[in-house]
Amino acid sequence: MKSRGRICVVLGASLALGLSGVAVAATVTPPAGTPNLAAMVLQPSDLAAGAVVGTEGYVTPAKAFSAEYDSSFTSAETPDGVSYDQLADGVSIAPSASQASGFFTAEAAFFDSKKGHKLLDKGIIASAGKKAHLKASNIKYKAGGSVGVGGDSFLESIGVSTKHASIHEDVVLFDQGTIYALLVVIAKPDEKLPTSDATALATAIDSHINSVMASSGSTGSTGTS
């Protein structure tokens, strides 16, 4: 599933490229009638002035969805002064709430399993490249359970340590009606983040989702950003 791959790329890029950006798929045009997914992801107004946008746009969604919008900030700080090295998030819309919920359930189970961790290890190591000299033993996982966002939610903390630096990342998955959302929060090298930060950012995304869906329902502005 796509969100797993995105997480591997984010962490791998962080290690191999000095946290210089997130790789995303080519931008596409969403189907007519798609709600404005661009307004559902984190907005510059959710962060302190000076946040640097990395990439943003509609991308090819997973099979269960009709549209997906991904975005990232390569440097960001919250209004209360907490600094992040990188933020990445994305929202996808499914034909029904049951499909979005089913996708969330499968993803949460994946992140909470040994098999899932092994596959994520392979992806993170491959994305980091040979020069990172990364091994599975350098990657640690800690499930945080629900964070009380959306219909259902799940938090996974991922820590990667090398001889040069350690990177702490929180991943939040949640569903809200027909929407599935993913948030990846990366701390600055050798720093950690409280779970409350990821929860607060996920709550902001959830608020945007509710606002857009309440105002547009099944219609709304679409297109690339």
C-alpha positions, 0 to 999 in steps of 0.5 A: 500500500502506498502510505507504507512506501511513502514512509520508507522514502521519507525516512530513507531520504532523511538519512541519505540526503540530509533531510533535504526533501520528500519524493512523491509521485507525478502530479495528476488531475483528480476526477471531477467532483472531488472535494478540495483535498488540498484544503484538508492537509496541513496548511501554512497557517497551522504552522509558524511563519517561515515554514518551507513547502517541499512538495504538494499536489494530487497524485495517483491514489491507491486502488481503494481510492478515487483521489489523493493529495500529498504535501510536505514541509521541509522545515517547519515550526509550530506556533508554540515553538516546536521545530520539525525537520520535516512534515509530510501528510496526505489525504485520500478519498474513497467511494465509501466510509467502509472502504476508507475504514477498511484501508485504515484497519489494514494499515494499522495492523501492518504497522503493528506487526513484526512482518510489517516492521520487517518490510518497512526495514527493507524499504527504509534501508533501500531508500537510504542507500548503501552509503548510509550503512543502515541495518535492521538493528538500527531501526526501532518501532514503538506502537502508541495506539489510538490518538483520539483523532477521526473515526479511528487512529493509530500512532507508530513511532520509528527511531533510526540510529546510525554512527552519525545521527539518530532520527525520530519519526512519528507516523499517525494514520486515521480515517474520517468518513470517506477520508483516509489520512496519513501524517509523518512528523520527523524531528531534527537529528538527535532530537525527539518529539512528544506524542502530543505534537503529532496528535495536535497536527493530526487534529488540525488535519482532521479539522480541515477534513471536517470543514471541507466535507461540511461545506462541499460534500461530494463537490468542490474545487479540484486540480493540481497545486 
